[in-house]
Amino acid sequence: MPTPPPRPRPRRHRFSRQGAYQVVFEPPESDAEFISTTLGIADLLAALADMVEDYRDDLIRRRMPAPIVAQWTTAAEELREAAYNARNAATTFADIFEESREIAAAGIRILGGRNAA
């Protein structure tokens, strides 16, 4: 028995096949910038996952063959996994450098590989 098509859900995002997209991530200048950019990337990946799911649902409604639809399901799942990993990168960064921030807040300057002059 074939699987019934998914119930329609409200579209979260509108997709278009026209247009160009440019996403630029500048190298971070600070820890806050790194965390902010990383979380922004996570949000972007999650939004793309939503859009891919919406597109996949449209394909299902149009009776696209299951092996094709399955590829879009996998793409959405992997985008969600990538978003999860990006969020974890931000959390891991914050955890690893928490002690350094506490030391700096106490007034000790951390110079790293830069000249102390």
N, C-alpha and C positions, 0 to 999 in steps of 0.2 A: 504494500500500500504506500503510495507516494506521500511524502511529508507535506502537510498543508502549508501554504505560504504564510509568512509571519503576519501578524496583525499590523495594520498600518499604525505608525506612531508619528507624533508630530515631528516635523523636520526641525532639527536644531540648527542646521547650517544649510545654506544654499550653495550649491556647487555649479560651476560653469565650465564648459569646455573651452571657452574663449578667454583670452587674456594671458598675461604673464605674471609670474610671481618671483619676487626676489627677496630672499631672506639673507641678511648679513649679520654675523655675530662677530663683534670686535673682540680682540683679546682683552680680558678683564684687567683693570688697573687696581682693583682692590678686592678684598674678600667679599664685601657686600655686592660688588658688581658681579663677581663670579656666581654667587648664590642667586642673585636676581636673574641673571642671564640663563642660568641652568634651569631655574623654575619656569622661566619664560619658554624655554625650549620644551620642557615637559608639557606645558599648557598647549603649545603648538602641536606637538605630537598627539596629544589627547583629542584636540579639535579635529585633526586629520583623521584619526580613528573614527570619530563620529561621522565625518563626511563620507568615509569609505563605507561604513555600515549603511548609511542612507542610500548610497549608490548601489550597494549590494542588494538592499531591500527592493529598490526599483527594478533591478535585474530579475529578482525572484518574481515580482509581480508580472513581469513581461515573459515569464517562463523560460528564462535562460537556462541552459543545461547545468545540472548540479555540479559537474566537475569544474566548470568555469566559475560558478558562484562560490564554490569552496575556496578558490584562490583568493577571492576578495574577503572571505571570512578570515582566512589566515592572515592576510595583509592587515586587517583591522586589529586582530589579536596581537600581532607583532608590534604594531604601532602603540597599542596600549602597554605592552611590555617595555617598549622603548621609553614611553613616558614615565612608567614606574621606575625604570633604571635611572633616568635623568633626575627624578626626585630623590632617589637614593644617593646619587652622586652629591647633590646639594647637602643632604643630611650628613653623609659621611665626611664631607669637607668640614662642615661646621663642628662635628664631633672631634675630628682629628686636630683642628686648630683652636679648639676652645681654650685649652691651657695656654697657648701662645697669646690669645687675646686677653686672658686674665693677667698674664705677666706684663703685657704692654699696658694694660689699664692701671697696673700698680706702679707704672712709671719707668719700667725697664725698656730700653730701646732694643729692638731685635733688628740687627743689621743684615743678616743673611750673607749673601755673597757680594754685597756692595762694599765699596771702600768706606772706611770709618771717618774719613776726613771731613 
